[in-house]
Amino acid sequence: MCTHTPKCPTATSSDAEAAQVVAAHPEQGWSLLCNAVVIFEDTGELLPDGRVVAPHRPLAAV
């Protein structure tokens, strides 16, 4: 799916969120990456195979 150079990381890579944004919908809180991962503003993700990655925001420093 990726036509960028260098190629974007795959959806299963540990750095999948580094892929290029191909559709951004900040008003709805999500973006589609070129590796078919949907990322949400709460840092959750929807992978192309339907698996969900729970939000993983860093804990606030106390």
C-alpha positions, -999 to 999 in steps of 0.1 A, spaced: 0 0 0 29 24 8 44 43 -21 66 65 0 104 64 -1 116 51 23 88 27 28 66 33 59 66 7 87 40 -21 84 10 -22 106 26 -49 128 59 -30 133 67 -16 167 70 19 150 37 16 130 26 50 141 55 65 121 37 59 88 25 88 67 -10 101 73 -31 97 42 -64 110 56 -67 132 86 -100 139 104 -90 160 135 -126 171 139 -135 135 145 -103 126 164 -88 101 140 -63 97 111 -56 69 86 -20 60 80 -7 46 48 -1 12 65 -39 10 70 -37 17 107 -63 41 121 -50 62 150 -71 81 174 -64 112 193 -65 93 226 -36 72 212 -57 42 206 -54 23 173 -74 1 150 -52 -23 131 -61 -35 95 -70 -70 108 -96 -55 132 -75 -58 164 -77 -29 188 -48 -13 205 -59 4 238 -49 40 243 -13 42 256 -9 78 268 21 83 290 12 87 327 13 123 339 42 132 361 32 138 397 
